Amino acid sequence: MIIGKTQHASLGNPDATDSDGFLIDIDVQSIAEDNTKSREDRTQDIKEFFYPSFDKIIQGRTKKYRKCKKCL
């Protein structure tokens, strides 16, 4: 039986395992890759679309706000 573009060999055998001993139905993601983004990568859009942050005191608490470059 073909589901989508991949063929599932274990549809007849729920205990079928691959060479690593995992069930064939389970797609195990590799954790060896470093998928974390640097701090600079995470702020690129903010720097592109917003002005630098400024502090505003509301009800005795200081909050950071940014103004949108496109909206002004």
MOHU-V116368 format. One record per run of one state. SS is the DSSP state (a for helix, b for strand, c for the rest). FROM is the first residue (numbers start at 0). TO is the last residue. If there is no record, write none. Layout:
ss=SS from=FROM to=TO
ss=SS from=FROM to=TO
This chain:
ss=c from=0 to=0
ss=b from=1 to=2
ss=c from=3 to=4
ss=b from=5 to=6
ss=c from=7 to=7
ss=a from=8 to=10
ss=c from=11 to=15
ss=b from=16 to=16
ss=c from=17 to=21
ss=b from=22 to=22
ss=c from=23 to=37
ss=a from=38 to=48
ss=b from=49 to=49
ss=c from=50 to=52
ss=b from=53 to=57
ss=c from=58 to=59
ss=b from=60 to=64
ss=c from=65 to=66
ss=b from=67 to=67
ss=c from=68 to=71
